[in-house]
Amino acid sequence: MNTSPSSPVTRIRLLRRIVVVAALAVFAGCATSGSNSSSKTASSMDEAREALGKGRAYVSTAVATLNGLLSSQGDLRRGFDGLESVLGDNRSAADKIGDKLNSMRTSWAAHFSKWQKEVQGIQNAEVRALAEQRRAAAFENFQRAIAQVEGARGAYQEFVQTLSDIRGFLARDITPGALRTITPTIQKASDSAKALQQRLDDAVAELERVAKEFSSQAQASAPVK
């Protein structure tokens, strides 16, 4: 058999090697792309959970400040200054949750778009159907998580608006009479904080559930027989 560099047999073998290397390169590129998109998706959820947790802590501080304002003795301005401070913190926290929500939408849209293309490239009909089922289930879970975060953010924005309204009411009338007038609103805002914190907790729990369900960390399973 002629195996010189210019022989047909040698050229065929070389061509086969080139095809195999090219195929492996393409596969590695797809795997890396999928890993990167999954990593961005996981990162967006981690950042959202952190923002929700910080928001919960700021709500607690706001409640303490409101209660302190109601029990103020002497000059009311100190309590009012505290209200202005927690208003700024909570407004920033609510905005941060909104930013992280948008980041999740962006990263997840890219992730599911790439996933769909990969599913469409599967030639085996049975495997393709199973892959589409997994993608659909994941999409439903992510949509539910988005809804939870959206709901928590909306409730938080309402709470922040109430703080802002209380601040506006007292801004030019920091007197005992004005404080008595606005006391029912302050108490209502303080009481609503518990429900708000529960919504923030629920959103965190939902994100953690989704992250755990679609984590790449595997557990031992029964061997295939």
C-alpha positions as CSV (number, residue, x, y, z in Angstrom):
1,M,0.0,0.0,0.0
2,N,1.3,3.4,-1.0
3,T,1.6,5.6,2.2
4,S,3.7,8.4,0.8
5,P,2.6,11.9,1.7
6,S,1.2,12.4,-1.7
7,S,-0.7,9.1,-2.0
8,P,-4.5,8.9,-2.0
9,V,-4.6,6.8,1.2
10,T,-2.5,9.2,3.1
11,R,-4.6,12.2,1.9
12,I,-7.8,10.4,3.0
13,R,-6.4,9.6,6.4
14,L,-5.3,13.2,6.8
15,L,-8.7,14.5,5.7
16,R,-10.4,12.3,8.3
17,R,-8.2,13.6,11.0
18,I,-9.0,17.2,10.1
19,V,-12.8,16.5,10.1
20,V,-12.6,14.8,13.5
21,V,-10.5,17.7,15.0
22,A,-12.9,20.3,13.5
23,A,-15.9,18.4,14.9
24,L,-14.4,18.3,18.4
25,A,-13.6,22.0,18.2
26,V,-17.2,22.8,17.3
27,F,-18.5,20.6,20.1
28,A,-16.2,22.2,22.6
29,G,-17.3,25.7,21.4
30,C,-21.0,24.8,21.9
31,A,-20.3,23.3,25.3
32,T,-18.4,26.4,26.4
33,S,-21.2,28.7,25.1
34,G,-23.8,26.7,27.0
35,S,-21.7,26.7,30.1
36,N,-21.2,30.5,29.9
37,S,-24.9,31.2,29.4
38,S,-25.7,28.9,32.4
39,S,-23.1,30.6,34.5
40,K,-24.6,34.1,33.7
41,T,-28.1,32.8,34.5
42,A,-26.9,31.4,37.9
43,S,-25.0,34.6,38.6
44,S,-28.1,36.8,37.9
45,M,-30.1,34.7,40.3
46,D,-27.4,35.0,43.0
47,E,-27.3,38.8,42.6
48,A,-31.1,39.0,42.8
49,R,-31.2,36.9,46.0
50,E,-28.6,39.2,47.5
51,A,-30.6,42.3,46.5
52,L,-33.8,40.9,48.0
53,G,-32.0,40.0,51.2
54,K,-30.6,43.5,51.6
55,G,-34.0,44.9,50.9
56,R,-35.4,42.8,53.7
57,A,-32.9,44.2,56.2
58,Y,-33.6,47.8,55.1
59,V,-37.3,47.2,55.7
60,S,-36.6,46.1,59.3
61,T,-34.6,49.3,59.8
62,A,-37.4,51.4,58.4
63,V,-39.9,49.8,60.8
64,A,-37.6,50.5,63.7
65,T,-37.3,54.1,62.5
66,L,-41.1,54.6,62.2
67,N,-41.7,53.2,65.6
68,G,-38.9,55.4,67.0
69,L,-40.6,58.4,65.4
70,L,-43.9,57.6,67.0
71,S,-42.2,57.3,70.4
72,S,-40.1,60.4,70.0
73,Q,-39.6,62.7,73.0
74,G,-38.5,66.3,72.6
75,D,-37.3,67.6,69.2
76,L,-39.0,65.5,66.5
77,R,-36.4,66.5,63.9
78,R,-34.0,63.8,64.9
79,G,-36.6,61.1,64.2
80,F,-37.5,62.9,60.9
81,D,-33.8,62.8,59.8
82,G,-33.8,59.1,60.5
83,L,-36.8,58.7,58.3
84,E,-35.1,60.5,55.4
85,S,-32.1,58.2,55.8
86,V,-34.0,55.0,55.7
87,L,-36.2,56.3,52.8
88,G,-33.0,56.7,50.7
89,D,-31.7,53.3,51.7
90,N,-35.0,51.5,50.9
91,R,-35.5,53.4,47.6
92,S,-32.0,52.3,46.5
93,A,-32.7,48.7,47.5
94,A,-36.0,48.6,45.6
95,D,-34.2,50.1,42.5
96,K,-31.5,47.5,42.9
97,I,-34.0,44.7,42.9
98,G,-35.5,46.1,39.7
99,D,-32.0,46.2,38.1
100,K,-31.3,42.6,39.0
101,L,-34.8,41.6,37.7
102,N,-33.9,43.1,34.4
103,S,-30.5,41.4,34.4
104,M,-32.3,38.0,35.0
105,R,-34.6,38.6,32.1
106,T,-31.7,39.4,29.8
107,S,-29.5,36.5,30.8
108,W,-32.4,34.0,30.8
109,A,-33.6,35.1,27.4
110,A,-30.1,34.5,25.9
111,H,-29.9,31.2,27.8
112,F,-33.2,29.9,26.5
113,S,-32.5,31.1,23.0
114,K,-29.3,29.1,22.8
115,W,-31.0,26.1,24.4
116,Q,-33.7,26.2,21.8
117,K,-31.1,26.2,19.0
118,E,-29.3,23.2,20.6
119,V,-32.6,21.3,20.9
120,Q,-33.4,21.9,17.3
121,G,-30.0,20.5,16.3
122,I,-30.7,17.1,17.9
123,Q,-31.4,14.6,15.2
124,N,-33.0,11.8,17.2
125,A,-36.7,12.6,17.5
126,E,-37.1,10.9,20.9
127,V,-34.1,12.6,22.4
128,R,-35.2,15.9,20.9
129,A,-38.7,15.6,22.5
130,L,-37.1,14.8,25.9
131,A,-34.9,17.8,25.5
132,E,-37.8,20.1,24.6
133,Q,-39.7,18.8,27.7
134,R,-36.8,19.7,29.9
135,R,-36.5,23.2,28.3
136,A,-40.2,23.8,28.7
137,A,-40.1,22.8,32.3
138,A,-37.1,25.0,33.0
139,F,-38.8,28.0,31.2
140,E,-41.9,27.6,33.3
141,N,-39.9,27.5,36.5
142,F,-37.9,30.6,35.5
143,Q,-41.1,32.4,34.6
144,R,-42.5,31.6,38.0
145,A,-39.4,32.9,39.7
146,I,-39.6,36.1,37.7
147,A,-43.2,36.6,38.7
148,Q,-42.3,36.1,42.4
149,V,-39.5,38.7,42.2
150,E,-41.7,41.1,40.3
151,G,-44.4,40.8,42.9
152,A,-42.0,41.4,45.7
153,R,-40.5,44.4,43.9
154,G,-44.0,45.9,43.4
155,A,-44.9,45.5,47.0
156,Y,-41.6,47.0,48.0
157,Q,-42.1,50.0,45.8
158,E,-45.5,50.6,47.4
159,F,-43.8,50.5,50.8
160,V,-41.2,53.0,49.7
161,Q,-43.8,55.3,48.3
162,T,-45.6,55.3,51.6
163,L,-42.4,56.2,53.4
164,S,-41.9,59.0,50.9
165,D,-45.5,60.3,51.5
166,I,-45.0,60.3,55.2
167,R,-41.7,62.2,54.8
168,G,-43.5,64.7,52.5
169,F,-46.3,65.2,55.0
170,L,-43.9,66.0,57.8
171,A,-41.3,67.9,55.8
172,R,-42.7,71.4,56.5
173,D,-44.8,70.5,59.6
174,I,-42.6,68.6,62.1
175,T,-44.8,69.1,65.0
176,P,-46.6,66.9,67.6
177,G,-49.9,67.8,66.1
178,A,-48.8,66.7,62.6
179,L,-47.3,63.5,64.0
180,R,-50.6,62.6,65.7
181,T,-52.4,63.2,62.4
182,I,-50.2,60.9,60.4
183,T,-49.8,58.3,63.1
184,P,-52.5,55.9,61.6
185,T,-50.6,55.9,58.3
186,I,-47.3,55.3,60.0
187,Q,-48.8,52.4,62.0
188,K,-50.3,51.0,58.8
189,A,-46.9,51.2,57.0
190,S,-45.2,49.5,59.9
191,D,-47.8,46.7,60.0
192,S,-47.5,46.1,56.3
193,A,-43.7,45.5,56.5
194,K,-44.2,42.0,57.8
195,A,-46.2,41.0,54.7
196,L,-43.6,42.7,52.5
197,Q,-40.8,40.8,54.1
198,Q,-42.6,37.6,53.6
199,R,-42.9,38.4,49.9
200,L,-39.2,39.1,49.8
201,D,-38.5,35.8,51.5
202,D,-40.8,33.9,49.1
203,A,-39.0,35.4,46.2
204,V,-35.6,34.3,47.6
205,A,-36.9,30.8,48.3
206,E,-38.3,30.5,44.7
207,L,-34.9,31.6,43.3
208,E,-33.1,29.1,45.5
209,R,-35.5,26.3,44.5
210,V,-34.9,27.0,40.8
211,A,-31.2,27.3,41.2
212,K,-31.0,24.0,43.1
213,E,-33.2,22.2,40.6
214,F,-31.1,23.2,37.6
215,S,-27.7,23.1,39.3
216,S,-24.9,21.1,37.6
217,Q,-24.1,19.4,40.9
218,A,-25.1,15.8,40.5
219,Q,-26.2,13.3,43.2
220,A,-25.6,9.6,43.0
221,S,-28.3,7.7,41.2
222,A,-29.2,4.1,40.6
223,P,-27.1,2.5,37.8
224,V,-28.8,1.8,34.5
225,K,-29.6,-1.9,34.1
